[in-house]
Amino acid sequence: MINVSRDIVIPEAEVRLSFVRGSGPGGQNVNKVATAVQLRFDVGRSPSLPEEVRQRLLRQAANRITADGVLVLDARSHRTQDANRREAFARLAALVRAAAVRPRVRRPTAVPRAAKERRLQAKKQRAGVKRGRRLPAGED
C-alpha cells in the first residue's frame, strides 16, 4: 500500500515495476545487476484515485504519461534495487499528493479608485515636467 494522504491509498497491485540495468553509480555491478526501477501506474483506470485528482494528475504530469494514460517513472539514482524502488514509490506519492491539492479560485478584483487617481496625478505631474523642458513657442 502506498499511502498518499488520509483519503488516497494506492494498492501495490495497481503499480507495475520492472527492473533494468542502471546507468549511474554501481562499480562492477553496473553491467550485471538490474538496479534501476521503472514504475508504471495506470492513472486512467485506477479505482484508487478520485476523478478530480485523476484529471489534475493527467494535466500536471502530462509529459510522463503515455497515450494510454499510464504514468511512467524511472528511479536509478541509488546503487540498490530496494532504494530505487522506495524512491519510485515516494515520487509517485508526491505526484499524486500534488495533484490532490485543489487550486485556489482566483477572484478578480477591481482597481481601487484611489489607485487610478494616483496614477493619473503622476502622469499629469510627469507631463508638466516635460512641458517645462520645451522651448517657448517663438524661439528655435
Phi and psi in radians as a Rosetta constraint file:
Dihedral C 1 N 2 CA 2 C 2 CIRCULARHARMONIC -1.874 0.35
Dihedral N 2 CA 2 C 2 N 3 CIRCULARHARMONIC 1.910 0.35
Dihedral C 2 N 3 CA 3 C 3 CIRCULARHARMONIC -1.451 0.35
Dihedral N 3 CA 3 C 3 N 4 CIRCULARHARMONIC 1.932 0.35
Dihedral C 3 N 4 CA 4 C 4 CIRCULARHARMONIC -1.578 0.35
Dihedral N 4 CA 4 C 4 N 5 CIRCULARHARMONIC -0.855 0.35
Dihedral C 4 N 5 CA 5 C 5 CIRCULARHARMONIC -2.654 0.35
Dihedral N 5 CA 5 C 5 N 6 CIRCULARHARMONIC -3.045 0.35
Dihedral C 5 N 6 CA 6 C 6 CIRCULARHARMONIC -1.045 0.35
Dihedral N 6 CA 6 C 6 N 7 CIRCULARHARMONIC -0.666 0.35
Dihedral C 6 N 7 CA 7 C 7 CIRCULARHARMONIC -1.627 0.35
Dihedral N 7 CA 7 C 7 N 8 CIRCULARHARMONIC -0.368 0.35
Dihedral C 7 N 8 CA 8 C 8 CIRCULARHARMONIC -2.056 0.35
Dihedral N 8 CA 8 C 8 N 9 CIRCULARHARMONIC 2.099 0.35
Dihedral C 8 N 9 CA 9 C 9 CIRCULARHARMONIC -2.299 0.35
Dihedral N 9 CA 9 C 9 N 10 CIRCULARHARMONIC 2.220 0.35
Dihedral C 9 N 10 CA 10 C 10 CIRCULARHARMONIC -1.837 0.35
Dihedral N 10 CA 10 C 10 N 11 CIRCULARHARMONIC 2.066 0.35
Dihedral C 10 N 11 CA 11 C 11 CIRCULARHARMONIC -1.192 0.35
Dihedral N 11 CA 11 C 11 N 12 CIRCULARHARMONIC 2.525 0.35
Dihedral C 11 N 12 CA 12 C 12 CIRCULARHARMONIC -1.127 0.35
Dihedral N 12 CA 12 C 12 N 13 CIRCULARHARMONIC -0.323 0.35
Dihedral C 12 N 13 CA 13 C 13 CIRCULARHARMONIC -1.161 0.35
Dihedral N 13 CA 13 C 13 N 14 CIRCULARHARMONIC -0.413 0.35
Dihedral C 13 N 14 CA 14 C 14 CIRCULARHARMONIC -1.439 0.35
Dihedral N 14 CA 14 C 14 N 15 CIRCULARHARMONIC -0.145 0.35
Dihedral C 14 N 15 CA 15 C 15 CIRCULARHARMONIC -1.902 0.35
Dihedral N 15 CA 15 C 15 N 16 CIRCULARHARMONIC 2.293 0.35
Dihedral C 15 N 16 CA 16 C 16 CIRCULARHARMONIC -1.854 0.35
Dihedral N 16 CA 16 C 16 N 17 CIRCULARHARMONIC 2.269 0.35
Dihedral C 16 N 17 CA 17 C 17 CIRCULARHARMONIC -1.983 0.35
Dihedral N 17 CA 17 C 17 N 18 CIRCULARHARMONIC 2.424 0.35
Dihedral C 17 N 18 CA 18 C 18 CIRCULARHARMONIC -2.313 0.35
Dihedral N 18 CA 18 C 18 N 19 CIRCULARHARMONIC 2.594 0.35
Dihedral C 18 N 19 CA 19 C 19 CIRCULARHARMONIC -2.011 0.35
Dihedral N 19 CA 19 C 19 N 20 CIRCULARHARMONIC 2.291 0.35
Dihedral C 19 N 20 CA 20 C 20 CIRCULARHARMONIC -2.275 0.35
Dihedral N 20 CA 20 C 20 N 21 CIRCULARHARMONIC 2.933 0.35
Dihedral C 20 N 21 CA 21 C 21 CIRCULARHARMONIC -1.233 0.35
Dihedral N 21 CA 21 C 21 N 22 CIRCULARHARMONIC 2.330 0.35
Dihedral C 21 N 22 CA 22 C 22 CIRCULARHARMONIC -1.474 0.35
Dihedral N 22 CA 22 C 22 N 23 CIRCULARHARMONIC 2.711 0.35
Dihedral C 22 N 23 CA 23 C 23 CIRCULARHARMONIC -1.766 0.35
Dihedral N 23 CA 23 C 23 N 24 CIRCULARHARMONIC -0.126 0.35
Dihedral C 23 N 24 CA 24 C 24 CIRCULARHARMONIC -1.515 0.35
Dihedral N 24 CA 24 C 24 N 25 CIRCULARHARMONIC -2.597 0.35
Dihedral C 24 N 25 CA 25 C 25 CIRCULARHARMONIC -1.173 0.35
Dihedral N 25 CA 25 C 25 N 26 CIRCULARHARMONIC 2.672 0.35
Dihedral C 25 N 26 CA 26 C 26 CIRCULARHARMONIC 2.909 0.35
Dihedral N 26 CA 26 C 26 N 27 CIRCULARHARMONIC -0.088 0.35
Dihedral C 26 N 27 CA 27 C 27 CIRCULARHARMONIC 1.091 0.35
Dihedral N 27 CA 27 C 27 N 28 CIRCULARHARMONIC -2.365 0.35
Dihedral C 27 N 28 CA 28 C 28 CIRCULARHARMONIC -1.208 0.35
Dihedral N 28 CA 28 C 28 N 29 CIRCULARHARMONIC -0.391 0.35
Dihedral C 28 N 29 CA 29 C 29 CIRCULARHARMONIC -1.320 0.35
Dihedral N 29 CA 29 C 29 N 30 CIRCULARHARMONIC -0.263 0.35
Dihedral C 29 N 30 CA 30 C 30 CIRCULARHARMONIC -1.043 0.35
Dihedral N 30 CA 30 C 30 N 31 CIRCULARHARMONIC -0.522 0.35
Dihedral C 30 N 31 CA 31 C 31 CIRCULARHARMONIC -1.672 0.35
Dihedral N 31 CA 31 C 31 N 32 CIRCULARHARMONIC -0.036 0.35
Dihedral C 31 N 32 CA 32 C 32 CIRCULARHARMONIC -2.012 0.35
Dihedral N 32 CA 32 C 32 N 33 CIRCULARHARMONIC -0.589 0.35
Dihedral C 32 N 33 CA 33 C 33 CIRCULARHARMONIC -1.940 0.35
Dihedral N 33 CA 33 C 33 N 34 CIRCULARHARMONIC 2.322 0.35
Dihedral C 33 N 34 CA 34 C 34 CIRCULARHARMONIC -1.485 0.35
Dihedral N 34 CA 34 C 34 N 35 CIRCULARHARMONIC 1.584 0.35
Dihedral C 34 N 35 CA 35 C 35 CIRCULARHARMONIC -1.749 0.35
Dihedral N 35 CA 35 C 35 N 36 CIRCULARHARMONIC -0.381 0.35
Dihedral C 35 N 36 CA 36 C 36 CIRCULARHARMONIC -1.271 0.35
Dihedral N 36 CA 36 C 36 N 37 CIRCULARHARMONIC 2.502 0.35
Dihedral C 36 N 37 CA 37 C 37 CIRCULARHARMONIC -2.005 0.35
Dihedral N 37 CA 37 C 37 N 38 CIRCULARHARMONIC 2.328 0.35
Dihedral C 37 N 38 CA 38 C 38 CIRCULARHARMONIC -2.013 0.35
Dihedral N 38 CA 38 C 38 N 39 CIRCULARHARMONIC 1.995 0.35
Dihedral C 38 N 39 CA 39 C 39 CIRCULARHARMONIC -1.746 0.35
Dihedral N 39 CA 39 C 39 N 40 CIRCULARHARMONIC 2.330 0.35
Dihedral C 39 N 40 CA 40 C 40 CIRCULARHARMONIC -2.166 0.35
Dihedral N 40 CA 40 C 40 N 41 CIRCULARHARMONIC 2.238 0.35
Dihedral C 40 N 41 CA 41 C 41 CIRCULARHARMONIC -2.321 0.35
Dihedral N 41 CA 41 C 41 N 42 CIRCULARHARMONIC 2.118 0.35
Dihedral C 41 N 42 CA 42 C 42 CIRCULARHARMONIC -1.408 0.35
Dihedral N 42 CA 42 C 42 N 43 CIRCULARHARMONIC 1.642 0.35
Dihedral C 42 N 43 CA 43 C 43 CIRCULARHARMONIC -1.146 0.35
Dihedral N 43 CA 43 C 43 N 44 CIRCULARHARMONIC -0.706 0.35
Dihedral C 43 N 44 CA 44 C 44 CIRCULARHARMONIC -1.134 0.35
Dihedral N 44 CA 44 C 44 N 45 CIRCULARHARMONIC -0.543 0.35
Dihedral C 44 N 45 CA 45 C 45 CIRCULARHARMONIC -1.953 0.35
Dihedral N 45 CA 45 C 45 N 46 CIRCULARHARMONIC 0.092 0.35
Dihedral C 45 N 46 CA 46 C 46 CIRCULARHARMONIC -1.301 0.35
Dihedral N 46 CA 46 C 46 N 47 CIRCULARHARMONIC 2.155 0.35
Dihedral C 46 N 47 CA 47 C 47 CIRCULARHARMONIC -1.351 0.35
Dihedral N 47 CA 47 C 47 N 48 CIRCULARHARMONIC -0.146 0.35
Dihedral C 47 N 48 CA 48 C 48 CIRCULARHARMONIC -1.403 0.35
Dihedral N 48 CA 48 C 48 N 49 CIRCULARHARMONIC -0.305 0.35
Dihedral C 48 N 49 CA 49 C 49 CIRCULARHARMONIC -1.750 0.35
Dihedral N 49 CA 49 C 49 N 50 CIRCULARHARMONIC 2.288 0.35
Dihedral C 49 N 50 CA 50 C 50 CIRCULARHARMONIC -1.104 0.35
Dihedral N 50 CA 50 C 50 N 51 CIRCULARHARMONIC 2.650 0.35
Dihedral C 50 N 51 CA 51 C 51 CIRCULARHARMONIC -1.024 0.35
Dihedral N 51 CA 51 C 51 N 52 CIRCULARHARMONIC -0.735 0.35
Dihedral C 51 N 52 CA 52 C 52 CIRCULARHARMONIC -1.176 0.35
Dihedral N 52 CA 52 C 52 N 53 CIRCULARHARMONIC -0.615 0.35
Dihedral C 52 N 53 CA 53 C 53 CIRCULARHARMONIC -1.185 0.35
Dihedral N 53 CA 53 C 53 N 54 CIRCULARHARMONIC -0.716 0.35
Dihedral C 53 N 54 CA 54 C 54 CIRCULARHARMONIC -1.022 0.35
Dihedral N 54 CA 54 C 54 N 55 CIRCULARHARMONIC -0.814 0.35
Dihedral C 54 N 55 CA 55 C 55 CIRCULARHARMONIC -1.130 0.35
Dihedral N 55 CA 55 C 55 N 56 CIRCULARHARMONIC -0.738 0.35
Dihedral C 55 N 56 CA 56 C 56 CIRCULARHARMONIC -1.144 0.35
Dihedral N 56 CA 56 C 56 N 57 CIRCULARHARMONIC -0.698 0.35
Dihedral C 56 N 57 CA 57 C 57 CIRCULARHARMONIC -1.127 0.35
Dihedral N 57 CA 57 C 57 N 58 CIRCULARHARMONIC -0.710 0.35
Dihedral C 57 N 58 CA 58 C 58 CIRCULARHARMONIC -1.079 0.35
Dihedral N 58 CA 58 C 58 N 59 CIRCULARHARMONIC -0.621 0.35
Dihedral C 58 N 59 CA 59 C 59 CIRCULARHARMONIC -1.322 0.35
Dihedral N 59 CA 59 C 59 N 60 CIRCULARHARMONIC -0.818 0.35
Dihedral C 59 N 60 CA 60 C 60 CIRCULARHARMONIC -1.249 0.35
Dihedral N 60 CA 60 C 60 N 61 CIRCULARHARMONIC -0.598 0.35
Dihedral C 60 N 61 CA 61 C 61 CIRCULARHARMONIC -1.913 0.35
Dihedral N 61 CA 61 C 61 N 62 CIRCULARHARMONIC 0.579 0.35
Dihedral C 61 N 62 CA 62 C 62 CIRCULARHARMONIC -1.004 0.35
Dihedral N 62 CA 62 C 62 N 63 CIRCULARHARMONIC -0.606 0.35
Dihedral C 62 N 63 CA 63 C 63 CIRCULARHARMONIC -1.329 0.35
Dihedral N 63 CA 63 C 63 N 64 CIRCULARHARMONIC -0.181 0.35
Dihedral C 63 N 64 CA 64 C 64 CIRCULARHARMONIC -1.864 0.35
Dihedral N 64 CA 64 C 64 N 65 CIRCULARHARMONIC 0.059 0.35
Dihedral C 64 N 65 CA 65 C 65 CIRCULARHARMONIC -1.914 0.35
Dihedral N 65 CA 65 C 65 N 66 CIRCULARHARMONIC 2.332 0.35
Dihedral C 65 N 66 CA 66 C 66 CIRCULARHARMONIC -1.334 0.35
Dihedral N 66 CA 66 C 66 N 67 CIRCULARHARMONIC 3.042 0.35
Dihedral C 66 N 67 CA 67 C 67 CIRCULARHARMONIC -1.115 0.35
Dihedral N 67 CA 67 C 67 N 68 CIRCULARHARMONIC -0.415 0.35
Dihedral C 67 N 68 CA 68 C 68 CIRCULARHARMONIC -1.455 0.35
Dihedral N 68 CA 68 C 68 N 69 CIRCULARHARMONIC -0.050 0.35
Dihedral C 68 N 69 CA 69 C 69 CIRCULARHARMONIC 1.517 0.35
Dihedral N 69 CA 69 C 69 N 70 CIRCULARHARMONIC 0.423 0.35
Dihedral C 69 N 70 CA 70 C 70 CIRCULARHARMONIC -1.800 0.35
Dihedral N 70 CA 70 C 70 N 71 CIRCULARHARMONIC 2.177 0.35
Dihedral C 70 N 71 CA 71 C 71 CIRCULARHARMONIC -1.411 0.35
Dihedral N 71 CA 71 C 71 N 72 CIRCULARHARMONIC 2.265 0.35
Dihedral C 71 N 72 CA 72 C 72 CIRCULARHARMONIC -2.092 0.35
Dihedral N 72 CA 72 C 72 N 73 CIRCULARHARMONIC 2.144 0.35
Dihedral C 72 N 73 CA 73 C 73 CIRCULARHARMONIC -2.141 0.35
Dihedral N 73 CA 73 C 73 N 74 CIRCULARHARMONIC 2.367 0.35
Dihedral C 73 N 74 CA 74 C 74 CIRCULARHARMONIC -1.920 0.35
Dihedral N 74 CA 74 C 74 N 75 CIRCULARHARMONIC 2.318 0.35
Dihedral C 74 N 75 CA 75 C 75 CIRCULARHARMONIC -2.228 0.35
Dihedral N 75 CA 75 C 75 N 76 CIRCULARHARMONIC 2.038 0.35
Dihedral C 75 N 76 CA 76 C 76 CIRCULARHARMONIC -2.512 0.35
Dihedral N 76 CA 76 C 76 N 77 CIRCULARHARMONIC 0.353 0.35
Dihedral C 76 N 77 CA 77 C 77 CIRCULARHARMONIC -1.503 0.35
Dihedral N 77 CA 77 C 77 N 78 CIRCULARHARMONIC -0.223 0.35
Dihedral C 77 N 78 CA 78 C 78 CIRCULARHARMONIC -1.847 0.35
Dihedral N 78 CA 78 C 78 N 79 CIRCULARHARMONIC 2.863 0.35
Dihedral C 78 N 79 CA 79 C 79 CIRCULARHARMONIC -1.457 0.35
Dihedral N 79 CA 79 C 79 N 80 CIRCULARHARMONIC -0.323 0.35
Dihedral C 79 N 80 CA 80 C 80 CIRCULARHARMONIC -1.931 0.35
Dihedral N 80 CA 80 C 80 N 81 CIRCULARHARMONIC 2.612 0.35
Dihedral C 80 N 81 CA 81 C 81 CIRCULARHARMONIC -1.096 0.35
Dihedral N 81 CA 81 C 81 N 82 CIRCULARHARMONIC -0.714 0.35
Dihedral C 81 N 82 CA 82 C 82 CIRCULARHARMONIC -1.110 0.35
Dihedral N 82 CA 82 C 82 N 83 CIRCULARHARMONIC -0.751 0.35
Dihedral C 82 N 83 CA 83 C 83 CIRCULARHARMONIC -1.137 0.35
Dihedral N 83 CA 83 C 83 N 84 CIRCULARHARMONIC -0.697 0.35
Dihedral C 83 N 84 CA 84 C 84 CIRCULARHARMONIC -1.174 0.35
Dihedral N 84 CA 84 C 84 N 85 CIRCULARHARMONIC -0.616 0.35
Dihedral C 84 N 85 CA 85 C 85 CIRCULARHARMONIC -1.136 0.35
Dihedral N 85 CA 85 C 85 N 86 CIRCULARHARMONIC -0.774 0.35
Dihedral C 85 N 86 CA 86 C 86 CIRCULARHARMONIC -1.083 0.35
Dihedral N 86 CA 86 C 86 N 87 CIRCULARHARMONIC -0.710 0.35
Dihedral C 86 N 87 CA 87 C 87 CIRCULARHARMONIC -1.118 0.35
Dihedral N 87 CA 87 C 87 N 88 CIRCULARHARMONIC -0.720 0.35
Dihedral C 87 N 88 CA 88 C 88 CIRCULARHARMONIC -1.094 0.35
Dihedral N 88 CA 88 C 88 N 89 CIRCULARHARMONIC -0.767 0.35
Dihedral C 88 N 89 CA 89 C 89 CIRCULARHARMONIC -1.111 0.35
Dihedral N 89 CA 89 C 89 N 90 CIRCULARHARMONIC -0.702 0.35
Dihedral C 89 N 90 CA 90 C 90 CIRCULARHARMONIC -1.129 0.35
Dihedral N 90 CA 90 C 90 N 91 CIRCULARHARMONIC -0.697 0.35
Dihedral C 90 N 91 CA 91 C 91 CIRCULARHARMONIC -1.201 0.35
Dihedral N 91 CA 91 C 91 N 92 CIRCULARHARMONIC -0.653 0.35
Dihedral C 91 N 92 CA 92 C 92 CIRCULARHARMONIC -1.085 0.35
Dihedral N 92 CA 92 C 92 N 93 CIRCULARHARMONIC -0.813 0.35
Dihedral C 92 N 93 CA 93 C 93 CIRCULARHARMONIC -1.075 0.35
Dihedral N 93 CA 93 C 93 N 94 CIRCULARHARMONIC -0.693 0.35
Dihedral C 93 N 94 CA 94 C 94 CIRCULARHARMONIC -1.142 0.35
Dihedral N 94 CA 94 C 94 N 95 CIRCULARHARMONIC -0.710 0.35
Dihedral C 94 N 95 CA 95 C 95 CIRCULARHARMONIC -1.126 0.35
Dihedral N 95 CA 95 C 95 N 96 CIRCULARHARMONIC -0.777 0.35
Dihedral C 95 N 96 CA 96 C 96 CIRCULARHARMONIC -1.192 0.35
Dihedral N 96 CA 96 C 96 N 97 CIRCULARHARMONIC -0.669 0.35
Dihedral C 96 N 97 CA 97 C 97 CIRCULARHARMONIC -1.078 0.35
Dihedral N 97 CA 97 C 97 N 98 CIRCULARHARMONIC -0.720 0.35
Dihedral C 97 N 98 CA 98 C 98 CIRCULARHARMONIC -1.152 0.35
Dihedral N 98 CA 98 C 98 N 99 CIRCULARHARMONIC -0.639 0.35
Dihedral C 98 N 99 CA 99 C 99 CIRCULARHARMONIC -1.287 0.35
Dihedral N 99 CA 99 C 99 N 100 CIRCULARHARMONIC -0.379 0.35
Dihedral C 99 N 100 CA 100 C 100 CIRCULARHARMONIC -1.333 0.35
Dihedral N 100 CA 100 C 100 N 101 CIRCULARHARMONIC -0.276 0.35
Dihedral C 100 N 101 CA 101 C 101 CIRCULARHARMONIC -1.392 0.35
Dihedral N 101 CA 101 C 101 N 102 CIRCULARHARMONIC 2.112 0.35
Dihedral C 101 N 102 CA 102 C 102 CIRCULARHARMONIC -1.244 0.35
Dihedral N 102 CA 102 C 102 N 103 CIRCULARHARMONIC 2.289 0.35
Dihedral C 102 N 103 CA 103 C 103 CIRCULARHARMONIC -1.206 0.35
Dihedral N 103 CA 103 C 103 N 104 CIRCULARHARMONIC 2.508 0.35
Dihedral C 103 N 104 CA 104 C 104 CIRCULARHARMONIC -1.242 0.35
Dihedral N 104 CA 104 C 104 N 105 CIRCULARHARMONIC 2.451 0.35
Dihedral C 104 N 105 CA 105 C 105 CIRCULARHARMONIC -1.373 0.35
Dihedral N 105 CA 105 C 105 N 106 CIRCULARHARMONIC 2.218 0.35
Dihedral C 105 N 106 CA 106 C 106 CIRCULARHARMONIC -1.465 0.35
Dihedral N 106 CA 106 C 106 N 107 CIRCULARHARMONIC 2.176 0.35
Dihedral C 106 N 107 CA 107 C 107 CIRCULARHARMONIC -1.810 0.35
Dihedral N 107 CA 107 C 107 N 108 CIRCULARHARMONIC 1.963 0.35
Dihedral C 107 N 108 CA 108 C 108 CIRCULARHARMONIC -1.141 0.35
Dihedral N 108 CA 108 C 108 N 109 CIRCULARHARMONIC 2.441 0.35
Dihedral C 108 N 109 CA 109 C 109 CIRCULARHARMONIC -2.086 0.35
Dihedral N 109 CA 109 C 109 N 110 CIRCULARHARMONIC 2.672 0.35
Dihedral C 109 N 110 CA 110 C 110 CIRCULARHARMONIC -1.480 0.35
Dihedral N 110 CA 110 C 110 N 111 CIRCULARHARMONIC 2.647 0.35
Dihedral C 110 N 111 CA 111 C 111 CIRCULARHARMONIC -1.272 0.35
Dihedral N 111 CA 111 C 111 N 112 CIRCULARHARMONIC 2.256 0.35
Dihedral C 111 N 112 CA 112 C 112 CIRCULARHARMONIC -1.069 0.35
Dihedral N 112 CA 112 C 112 N 113 CIRCULARHARMONIC 2.608 0.35
Dihedral C 112 N 113 CA 113 C 113 CIRCULARHARMONIC -1.068 0.35
Dihedral N 113 CA 113 C 113 N 114 CIRCULARHARMONIC -0.678 0.35
Dihedral C 113 N 114 CA 114 C 114 CIRCULARHARMONIC -1.076 0.35
Dihedral N 114 CA 114 C 114 N 115 CIRCULARHARMONIC -0.656 0.35
Dihedral C 114 N 115 CA 115 C 115 CIRCULARHARMONIC -1.171 0.35
Dihedral N 115 CA 115 C 115 N 116 CIRCULARHARMONIC -0.698 0.35
Dihedral C 115 N 116 CA 116 C 116 CIRCULARHARMONIC -1.091 0.35
Dihedral N 116 CA 116 C 116 N 117 CIRCULARHARMONIC -0.774 0.35
Dihedral C 116 N 117 CA 117 C 117 CIRCULARHARMONIC -1.124 0.35
Dihedral N 117 CA 117 C 117 N 118 CIRCULARHARMONIC -0.703 0.35
Dihedral C 117 N 118 CA 118 C 118 CIRCULARHARMONIC -1.072 0.35
Dihedral N 118 CA 118 C 118 N 119 CIRCULARHARMONIC -0.720 0.35
Dihedral C 118 N 119 CA 119 C 119 CIRCULARHARMONIC -1.117 0.35
Dihedral N 119 CA 119 C 119 N 120 CIRCULARHARMONIC -0.784 0.35
Dihedral C 119 N 120 CA 120 C 120 CIRCULARHARMONIC -1.154 0.35
Dihedral N 120 CA 120 C 120 N 121 CIRCULARHARMONIC -0.666 0.35
Dihedral C 120 N 121 CA 121 C 121 CIRCULARHARMONIC -1.106 0.35
Dihedral N 121 CA 121 C 121 N 122 CIRCULARHARMONIC -0.726 0.35
Dihedral C 121 N 122 CA 122 C 122 CIRCULARHARMONIC -1.126 0.35
Dihedral N 122 CA 122 C 122 N 123 CIRCULARHARMONIC -0.674 0.35
Dihedral C 122 N 123 CA 123 C 123 CIRCULARHARMONIC -1.128 0.35
Dihedral N 123 CA 123 C 123 N 124 CIRCULARHARMONIC -0.715 0.35
Dihedral C 123 N 124 CA 124 C 124 CIRCULARHARMONIC -1.133 0.35
Dihedral N 124 CA 124 C 124 N 125 CIRCULARHARMONIC -0.697 0.35
Dihedral C 124 N 125 CA 125 C 125 CIRCULARHARMONIC -1.133 0.35
Dihedral N 125 CA 125 C 125 N 126 CIRCULARHARMONIC -0.777 0.35
Dihedral C 125 N 126 CA 126 C 126 CIRCULARHARMONIC -1.120 0.35
Dihedral N 126 CA 126 C 126 N 127 CIRCULARHARMONIC -0.710 0.35
Dihedral C 126 N 127 CA 127 C 127 CIRCULARHARMONIC -1.091 0.35
Dihedral N 127 CA 127 C 127 N 128 CIRCULARHARMONIC -0.674 0.35
Dihedral C 127 N 128 CA 128 C 128 CIRCULARHARMONIC -1.123 0.35
Dihedral N 128 CA 128 C 128 N 129 CIRCULARHARMONIC -0.703 0.35
Dihedral C 128 N 129 CA 129 C 129 CIRCULARHARMONIC -1.080 0.35
Dihedral N 129 CA 129 C 129 N 130 CIRCULARHARMONIC -0.772 0.35
Dihedral C 129 N 130 CA 130 C 130 CIRCULARHARMONIC -1.191 0.35
Dihedral N 130 CA 130 C 130 N 131 CIRCULARHARMONIC -0.643 0.35
Dihedral C 130 N 131 CA 131 C 131 CIRCULARHARMONIC -1.096 0.35
Dihedral N 131 CA 131 C 131 N 132 CIRCULARHARMONIC -0.620 0.35
Dihedral C 131 N 132 CA 132 C 132 CIRCULARHARMONIC -1.203 0.35
Dihedral N 132 CA 132 C 132 N 133 CIRCULARHARMONIC -0.336 0.35
Dihedral C 132 N 133 CA 133 C 133 CIRCULARHARMONIC -1.464 0.35
Dihedral N 133 CA 133 C 133 N 134 CIRCULARHARMONIC -0.246 0.35
Dihedral C 133 N 134 CA 134 C 134 CIRCULARHARMONIC -1.247 0.35
Dihedral N 134 CA 134 C 134 N 135 CIRCULARHARMONIC 2.712 0.35
Dihedral C 134 N 135 CA 135 C 135 CIRCULARHARMONIC -1.326 0.35
Dihedral N 135 CA 135 C 135 N 136 CIRCULARHARMONIC 2.588 0.35
Dihedral C 135 N 136 CA 136 C 136 CIRCULARHARMONIC -1.030 0.35
Dihedral N 136 CA 136 C 136 N 137 CIRCULARHARMONIC 2.782 0.35
Dihedral C 136 N 137 CA 137 C 137 CIRCULARHARMONIC -0.966 0.35
Dihedral N 137 CA 137 C 137 N 138 CIRCULARHARMONIC -0.737 0.35
Dihedral C 137 N 138 CA 138 C 138 CIRCULARHARMONIC -1.534 0.35
Dihedral N 138 CA 138 C 138 N 139 CIRCULARHARMONIC -0.205 0.35
Dihedral C 138 N 139 CA 139 C 139 CIRCULARHARMONIC -1.646 0.35
Dihedral N 139 CA 139 C 139 N 140 CIRCULARHARMONIC 2.433 0.35
